[in-house]
Amino acid sequence: MVSRNLPFEYFVLRNPRFDGAIVGYLAGAPIRDAVIDASGHRYRFAGLARRDRNGRLDVESLRAGEWIVLPDLVYHTD
């Protein structure tokens, strides 16, 4: 279920530093195995974020410890 009450921006890692091996590509851009946030916390690639038919990110499908890296990548805490 897509939440209309929870802005997806609350679940986005801002300006992560990409790290690790390339594990795939999305729209021609590499997907890295890991990202590191401004505080030095490391996150591992978990998959692609779900969207509804209107294109909204489904933040309620995220599990505890999962964060979105735009455009549509999901990373979880290491």
N, C-alpha and C positions, 0 to 999 in steps of 0.2 A: 504494500500500500504506500503510495506517495503521500507524504505529509504536506499539507498546505500551511501548517503552523510552524514547521521547523525549516528555516532558511538553510539551503545547502551550504552556504558560506560558513556556517558554524562547524562544518565537518571537513573543511579543506585545509590541507597543509600548505602554507604560504611559502613561496620561494625555496622549495627544497633543493638540496644539492644532490644530483644523481650520482650513484655509485654502483659498482659491480658490473657484472657481465650483462650484455644485451640478451634478453630472454624472448624478445618478439618485437613486432612493429605495429603501430597504430597510425593510420593515415600517413604512412611513410616515415614517421618519427620513431626512433628506437625506444623500447621499453626497457628500463634498467631493472636489475634484480633488486636493488635497494635504493632508498633515498635517506638523506640525513637532514633533519630540520635545523633551525637556527640555534637551538639549545644543544645540539649534538646527539639527539635521540635518533636511533636508526630504525627504519621500517622496511619490511620485505614485501615484494610484489605479491598480491593475493588474487588479482583478477581485474575484470572490467566492472565498472559501476553500472547498475541497472538504471534505465530511464523508462518513463511511461510513454504513452503514445503521443503526448504533447511535448515530449523532449525534456521533462523535468527529471532531475536526478532523484532516485529513490533512496533517501537517506535512512529510512526505516529498515531497509534491508541490510544495512551495515551491522556487523557484529561488534561486540565490545573490543576496543583496541584497533578498529579499522578506521582509516581516514582516506579521503579522496585527494588525489593529485590530478589537477586539471590537465587534459580535458576530461577523461573518463576512467582513470586508473584508480584502483583500490590497493592500498598498502596497509599492512598490520604491524603493530609494534613487535620488535625483535625479542 
